[in-house]
Amino acid sequence: MPAVNFSKMQGLGNDFILMMPEEYEKIKDKFPDISVKLCDRRFGIGADGIFIPKKSEIADLGWYFYQSDGSTAQMCGNGMRCFAKFVFDKKLTDKKKFSVETGAGIIVPELLEDNCVRVNMSKPVLEPHKIPFNGSDNLNYVLETSAQKFSVNAISMGNPHCVIFTDGDAKMQALNFGAEIEKHVLFPEKTNVEFVQVLSRNEINVEVWERGCGITLACGTGACASAVASVLNGLCDEKIKVNLPGGSLTIEWAGNSQNPDFDVYMTGNAEYVFDGCINI
C-alpha cells in the first residue's frame, strides 16, 4: 500500500490535489479510477480535480489533469493558477512566467504578488464545429431542455462552454438545468454551463455547472467564456470583474464580434490549503 504525498490547493474555492511526478509514478496504473476516490469529500482527500506536472517537448512543462469523476479535460483556469504556483514553489521551473502544454494548447501563466497569478488563456474559439457545438450559430442559439428553452452562447476556452444570460435565480437555474444542458445533444463532448447576470459594463455574476464535476464555487475558463460572451453581445466592456460563489476574477479581452482574434487574460488567486500523505 503506497503512501503518496500531495498538496491541496484552491483558487476561489475551486480546489485541487497536486502531486509531484515521483508520487504519481507510485500509483499511475490506478488512474483514472483512483481519481474518483481521491477527490471524494467523505472517503478521500476531497477536490474538484487532480494535477500532476510532466515533461513537455513543446513547452516548459506539461500536466496530467483528472477530474473528480475520473474523466480528463483539456483545460482548467483556476487549476492552472494553482498548478503554476505549485511547480514554481517545487522548483520545477525558476521562471515566474512560463509555458504549459495542455489539452487546449500552450497556456502561459505569470506569478504576481499576493498569491495572484495572471494567465494568458489564449484566444476564444467561436466556430461551432471547433467548440464543438452542433448549432448553426454559436451566439443566441435556442436550446430546448425538457422544461424550458434557453438562448445560449457556445464558446470554447480550450473546453466547451454554454453561456446563458438570465434575470432569474442563476443558482437555481444551474442546479435545475445544468446536468441536462451539460449532456445536451448540441454539445457532442458535453459542456460546462454558466448562468450569467450582468450588473454593469464592467461586472457580472456567474453560477457554474462544471462538466464532470457539477456545481462548483468557481471556474476560470467559465469566467473567461462568460466575459467573452458578454462582450460579443454588447453587454460589457473589455475589462470585467467576474463574481463567482468562491470569489472574483478579473478577465480582460480586447476582441469583439468583428475582430475576435485576441487573447483572453485571467487574474486571480492561488492558495495552499494543506499538505498531506495518503495511503492508497
Disulfide bonds with the S-S distance in Angstrom:
none
